[in-house]
Amino acid sequence: MHERTISTWTTAATQPVAPLAHHRRDAGMTLTEVIVVTALLGLITTVLAGAIGVVIRSESGIVSTVAESHDIQQAVNYFHLDVQSGPHSPDAYKSSR
């Protein structure tokens, strides 16, 4: 029988390529890597939660501001009916500066 040993392989360009070596790291992740990944995920989650909180608060603030604006507009529009006097057009409420 013919005994064959493979010490190097060759590529299409006939360049020698070392056989694949077995690394110790193939078993999994180190504790340091797990801690770093966990810390980064926590940091990203904290930043995103803060940004989402700002968006939610600003949307509710916009809704309440629009509601208050609508209430003020209604008060101005019906003021003359309540008092039975005063200007009858919205332009009359503008100040003359």
LINZILIN-V293141 format. One record per helix or strand of 2 or more residues. SS is the DSSP state (alpha for helix, beta for strand). FROM is the first residue (numbers start at 1). TO is the last residue. If there is no record, write none. Layout:
ss->SS from->FROM to->TO
ss->SS from->FROM to->TO
//
This chain:
ss->beta from->8 to->10
ss->beta from->16 to->18
ss->alpha from->24 to->27
ss->alpha from->31 to->83
ss->alpha from->90 to->93
//
